[in-house]
Amino acid sequence: MDFPKLTFPMTVDFCSAGYWIEDQGPFKYGAAVTAFFIDGDITEAANEGISLLRDLERQLQTFGGHLKPYVRGREIDAALFLWPEKQAVACSMCFAFHPIEDGTGVLAERYVFSSLRDFLYVELGKAIEHGNAPRQCRLCGRWFLHEQGNRTMYCERIAPGEENRTCREAGARMVFEKKIQDEDTWKIYKRAYKKYYARVMKGTMSREDFNAWAAQAAADRDAAIEQITPKVDAALKAQIVEQLREKLNRQ
């Protein structure tokens, strides 16, 4: 859902599964701040510009630090912990039932905001409480909404220099290729995978046998990776790698 243009004063109902702006929604927590980070133009009137963006970034990094979110290259402003009243907002709040389907309603915290700043400060705080936060894509550098439980570091826009692949697809490929380049276990696994898959294409190995081999090969690969810790010396690492090679090429 595209984020709408906002006008103030504005009534917002915050509920457990999201929030409504007047009768529009539900929106995911963090959607408004992310939209503001992307283009800074979510109001019909002039927005508050770079200073508000920087304030929200500091709030995100300070209070969202447990989410590791993602304002790159900036130190945490410890003063925000010591003087939280500097972040105070001016708004009214009451409890209300927000109507949903079938004539029922859910308990909501109903806020009336007078300014974009006050709304975004509260929306970002609630997003952090829910485990959501804006994140900067590690490939293109643009913002996207990171949701609780989602570990990706890349957005779903078309990647720079690509025609069809998204940053998420291109980033995953980069991570995979780096693992292959850096880890002998991945190199062995990739070579064995190509060898057995070629047999399927030639008809000398059934798809069922290949799927069974691939599942066991992935398990053997992961087990070998777990054994190769920084404390493992070169001789033992070589032994683990050789054992993996033998397991993956038995058939």
Disulfide bonds with the S-S distance in Angstrom:
none
